């Protein structure tokens, strides 16, 4: 595969819970010697890029903030400075938006932004619904319905978005995976084209579908969410399917 850039998922691809997935660090650290650029793209909006880098450093993975793009940063870039927003989300999202010149406004904002929020309340749904009905544009960071954590499953961003969507009767514009927008931003950051890039991830419905939507080659690694059986069931077909990073090396 003639690859100049790789977009990598994180949870389920590079690590699982608190453990590195075997071979991830060696693979990522070998990419610069092969002349391949890389960037980690995550749908999470509640972790700063610096925190992601610190986490990856624990596995010996070389990472700078330029190697990470999360949905907080992507949403900020998408909206641009000089606008205002009412935000359902956690501190890293709000601080990132403010640093990008977006003003918080709960009375007459340009946008209502909905993301992961462990402090979600009826009052927040009520405010968001009211503002959308008055003309604020509805933006969501991602549609992930649930998160897999140690001990079970918890509601994800998509569950929060669904509440606002149901109440407002409006569908949001999504920034994160599986939409291509965040991948187009990542490709621009790397300075490579979609045709010469690869999306690597463990989830067909996010990582692989986003890569397909962006016109990229895709690699499903069977270390996390999706299985071979899911490919036929979902009708989402990656360019290649690999069991491990050792097998992926044969293609790169």
C-alpha positions in Angstrom: 0.0 0.0 0.0 1.4 3.4 -1.0 0.6 5.3 2.2 1.8 8.8 3.1 -0.4 9.4 6.1 -2.4 7.3 8.7 -5.3 8.4 10.9 -5.4 6.2 14.0 -8.2 5.6 16.4 -7.3 5.3 20.1 -9.4 3.2 22.4 -9.7 -0.4 21.0 -7.0 0.3 18.5 -3.9 1.6 20.3 -4.9 0.7 23.8 -7.7 -1.2 25.5 -8.6 0.2 28.9 -5.3 0.7 30.8 -3.3 -1.6 28.5 -1.4 -1.0 25.3 -2.5 -3.3 22.4 0.4 -5.4 21.5 2.7 -3.9 18.9 1.0 -0.5 18.8 3.9 1.5 20.1 6.4 -0.2 17.8 4.2 0.4 14.8 3.5 4.1 15.5 7.1 4.8 16.4 8.3 3.2 13.1 6.1 5.4 10.9 8.5 8.5 10.6 11.3 6.2 9.4 9.0 5.0 6.7 8.1 8.6 5.7 4.5 8.2 6.9 2.8 11.0 8.9 0.2 10.1 11.5 -2.5 11.7 13.6 -4.7 10.3 16.3 -8.4 11.2 15.8 -10.8 10.7 18.7 -14.5 11.5 19.1 -13.9 12.4 22.7 -14.3 16.0 23.5 -13.6 15.8 27.2 -9.8 15.2 27.1 -7.3 17.8 26.1 -4.7 16.7 23.4 -2.0 17.1 26.0 -3.7 14.6 28.2 -3.9 12.1 25.3 -0.2 12.6 24.7 0.6 11.9 28.3 -1.5 8.7 28.2 0.2 7.5 25.0 3.6 8.3 26.5 2.9 5.7 29.2 3.1 3.1 26.4 6.2 4.6 24.9 4.3 6.1 21.9 5.8 9.3 20.6 3.1 12.0 20.5 2.9 15.8 20.4 -0.3 17.8 20.5 0.0 18.2 16.7 -0.5 14.4 16.5 -3.9 14.6 18.1 -7.3 15.9 16.9 -10.3 15.6 19.1 -13.9 16.7 18.5 -13.5 19.8 20.8 -10.7 21.1 18.5 -12.5 20.1 15.3 -15.7 21.8 16.4 -13.8 24.9 17.3 -12.1 24.9 13.9 -15.4 24.2 12.1 -17.3 27.1 13.7 -14.5 29.6 13.7 -13.9 32.6 16.0 -16.3 35.4 16.6 -19.5 33.4 17.1 -21.4 32.4 20.2 -22.7 29.0 21.6 -24.7 27.4 24.3 -22.8 24.2 25.2 -23.8 20.9 26.7 -20.5 19.4 27.5 -17.6 19.2 29.9 -14.8 21.7 30.7 -12.2 20.7 28.1 -14.8 21.3 25.3 -15.9 24.6 26.8 -12.3 25.8 27.4 -11.2 24.8 23.9 -14.1 26.7 22.3 -13.3 29.8 24.4 -9.6 29.6 23.4 -10.7 29.5 19.8 -12.7 32.8 20.2 -16.2 31.3 20.7 -18.2 33.1 23.4 -20.5 31.2 25.7 -24.1 32.5 25.5 -27.2 30.9 27.0 -29.7 33.6 25.8 -29.3 34.1 22.0 -26.3 32.0 20.7 -25.5 31.3 17.1 -25.1 27.6 17.9 -26.2 25.0 20.4 -23.3 22.5 20.8 -24.1 19.1 22.4 -21.4 16.6 23.5 -20.6 14.1 26.2 -21.8 15.5 29.6 -21.8 13.5 32.8 -23.7 16.3 34.4 -26.6 16.4 31.9 -29.9 17.6 33.3 -33.5 18.3 32.3 -32.7 22.0 32.5 -30.0 21.7 29.9 -32.3 19.9 27.5 -34.9 22.6 28.2 -32.5 25.4 27.4 -31.1 23.7 24.3 -34.5 23.0 23.0 -35.7 26.6 23.5 -32.6 28.1 21.8 -32.8 25.8 18.8 -36.5 26.7 18.4 -35.4 30.3 18.3 -33.0 29.8 15.5 -29.7 28.6 17.0 -28.0 26.0 14.8 -27.7 22.5 16.3 -24.2 21.0 16.3 -23.1 17.7 17.9 -19.6 16.5 18.3 -20.4 12.8 17.5 -23.2 10.3 17.5 -21.6 7.5 19.6 -24.5 6.0 21.5 -22.6 4.3 24.3 -19.1 3.8 25.8 -17.5 0.5 26.8 -15.7 0.9 30.1 -14.4 -1.5 32.7 -17.4 -3.1 34.3 -20.0 -2.4 31.5 -21.6 0.1 29.2 -22.5 3.7 29.9 -24.3 6.3 27.8 -22.2 8.2 25.2 -22.6 11.5 23.4 -25.2 10.1 21.1 -27.6 9.4 24.0 -27.4 13.1 25.1 -27.8 14.3 21.5 -30.8 12.0 21.1 -32.6 13.7 24.0 -32.1 17.2 22.5 -33.0 16.0 19.0 -36.2 14.4 20.2 -37.2 17.5 22.2 -36.3 20.0 19.5 -37.4 18.1 16.5 -34.2 19.1 14.7 -31.3 16.9 13.6 -27.8 18.1 14.3 -24.7 18.6 12.1 -22.1 16.1 13.3 -18.5 17.0 13.4 -16.9 13.7 14.5 -16.7 10.2 13.1 -18.4 8.7 11.0 -18.8 12.0 9.2 -15.8 12.9 7.0 -15.4 16.5 8.4 -13.0 15.6 11.2 -11.0 13.4 8.8 -10.7 16.1 6.2 -9.3 18.4 9.0 -6.8 15.6 10.0 -5.7 15.2 6.4 -5.1 18.9 6.1 -3.1 18.8 9.3 -0.8 16.1 7.9 -0.7 17.7 4.4 -1.6 14.6 2.6 -4.4 13.6 0.3 -7.2 11.1 1.1 -6.1 8.8 -1.7 -2.7 8.3 -0.2 -3.9 7.9 3.4 -5.2 5.1 5.6 -7.8 5.1 8.3 -6.9 2.5 11.0 -9.4 1.6 13.7 -11.3 -1.2 15.4 -14.9 0.1 14.8 -16.6 -0.3 11.4 -19.3 2.2 12.2 -17.0 5.0 13.1 -13.3 4.6 12.1 -13.9 2.7 8.9 -17.1 4.4 7.8 -15.4 7.8 8.3 -12.5 6.7 6.2 -14.8 5.5 3.5 -16.7 8.8 3.6 -13.5 10.7 3.3 -12.3 8.7 0.3 -9.4 7.0 2.1 -8.1 3.4 2.3 -9.3 1.7 5.5 -7.9 -1.0 7.8 -10.0 -2.7 10.3 -7.9 -4.1 13.2 -9.6 -6.9 15.1 -8.6 -5.7 18.6 -11.7 -4.0 19.7 -15.3 -3.3 18.8 -15.9 -5.0 15.4 -15.5 -8.5 14.1 -15.3 -10.2 10.7 -18.9 -11.2 11.0 -19.9 -7.5 11.4 -18.5 -6.7 8.0 -21.3 -8.6 6.2 -23.9 -7.8 8.8 -23.3 -4.0 8.5 -22.3 -3.9 4.9 -19.3 -1.8 5.7 -16.3 -3.1 3.8 -12.7 -2.0 4.8 -9.9 -2.1 2.3 -8.0 -4.6 4.5 -8.7 -6.6 7.7 -5.9 -7.5 10.1 -5.7 -9.4 13.3 -2.8 -7.4 14.7 -0.2 -4.7 14.2 2.3 -7.4 13.2 0.0 -8.4 10.3 -0.6 -4.7 9.4 3.1 -4.3 9.0 3.0 -6.6 6.0 0.8 -4.1 4.2 2.7 -1.0 5.2 
